């Protein structure tokens, strides 16, 4: 999309405005507390973006090669999740 030098989850924190239904905000605060609110939102958004990226990759593959079975789709999602989990561990260690 843009020309950002950062990938999902990288770079310094940027302050953004966010509007949520009050019930959603209260549920987040109840689950993680006020101090972890932003981290929770960031992680949720990162998961969603990665999921959308995977969906786009699968759609591209299916348009070229045909449909992917549900068991294969689940294996791809698991592998995708594992790769990104490892990448987060590398970034935290480095």
Residue pairs with C-beta under 8 A, 6 or more apart in sequence:
4 11
5 11
8 46
8 49
8 50
9 42
9 46
9 88
9 91
10 91
13 38
18 41
20 28
25 37
28 37
28 40
28 41
29 37
31 40
32 39
32 40
50 80
50 84
54 76
54 77
54 80
58 68
58 73
58 76
61 68
62 68
68 76
